[in-house]
Amino acid sequence: MQEAASIGADLMLAPLVAMMRLPLMAMDAGSGEPWGTETARAVNEKTAAMTEGAFAAQMSLLQSASRFWPEVLSGRTPSLFNGVAAERSVSAALKPASRAVKANFRRLSTKA
């Protein structure tokens, strides 16, 4: 629960990070280069966070699937059926984006 709140708090910074990044990207656009530094960084970070998040979500679901029979045999409801697996998977998927937004906020705050 606390991890989800932390991820949510970090992701709430995303609009602010976008606003801080826009002037830098506008300067990149005016430089005449096809891919300015900030634009390339934004694309690379988003691609990396998306890929890492998708992989983390799949690994989380795989772990939940591997615990299916031990949970059934111990008399518990399998996490695949009660929503716990989905919650863990979503949390794992959002964690890389959360880290990237927080790091960008720190980096861009020093430029202002």
Secondary structure as GFF3:
##gff-version 3
##sequence-region A 1 112
A	DSSP	alpha_helix	2	11	.	.	.	ID=ss1
A	DSSP	alpha_helix	14	30	.	.	.	ID=ss2
A	DSSP	alpha_helix	37	66	.	.	.	ID=ss3
A	DSSP	alpha_helix	68	73	.	.	.	ID=ss4
A	DSSP	alpha_helix	79	82	.	.	.	ID=ss5
A	DSSP	alpha_helix	84	111	.	.	.	ID=ss6
###
